[in-house]
């Protein structure tokens, strides 16, 4: 029997997401390549692991029994890979972290840089991931820690509150709405072209409830940086958490807190509940919680 880690990772990812399409995106494979990996695994085991229909993918009875062993093997491989990677970094212990791009570049990178200055024998390997991918990275062992807005992440993840952030309107400083200092949703929704990221729009509708009825983005982009550039060019306004203020300032934009309703985002540090983090990772967690409470380092 010749099983490969690629086959096991493909099966575990498809089973977790119940979708070949989503699993292919997560693993950066084509659907055909992913399907071949799963079929090769089933052929090696001589058993069908997944029931496929045009609308869904479900584990068979055999697949359900095999899943835990496959997941454990993938996690063990990832831990071994990370340990080998750590040894290659001049003997430094490496902590891996997954976080959204915006949070990384505005507050986490400066904070982590200060942490490493204080802990020269440690290293932190960060990856900028989509919000939905952060919990997945932690669950699969690709990351020791994850930073994610408050949302349902499942019972297998431990959450430590990190910071609370308020949603703000981002616009040019000469817009009439700036005179209000604190704006209401009705002050700009329908009056200005709205630019948002695709994932942000759907999340904002959940946060706003009935207020979201009139929330329609005229432009949807993939990244907030693009939205800021469009606002700077006079194409409209956008929405962002307060911790993006340094980035907004570099574009010459202003941020105004939004009320009625005020939208508060809770960010948390994620780790696997069944796999205690290392002493070094706990030290980083404690450092970030203190840094967030102090308003984050400026360097």
Buried (B, 14 or more C-beta within 10 A) or exposed (E): EEBEEBBBBBBBBBBBBEBBEBBBBBBEBEEEEBBBBBBBBBEEBEBEBBEEEEEEBEBBEBBEEBBEEBBEBBBEBBEEEBEEEBEEEEEBBBBBBBBBBBBBBBBBBBBBEBBBEEBEEBBBBBBBBBBEBBBBBBBBBBBBBBBBBBBEBEEEBBBEEBBEBBBBBBBBEEBEBBEBEEBBBEBBBEEBBBBBBEBBBEBBEEBBEEBBEEBEBEBBBEEBBBBBBBBBEEBBBBBBBBBBBEBBEEBEBBBBBBBEBEBEBBBBBBBBEEBEBBEBBBBBBEBBBEBBEEEBBEE
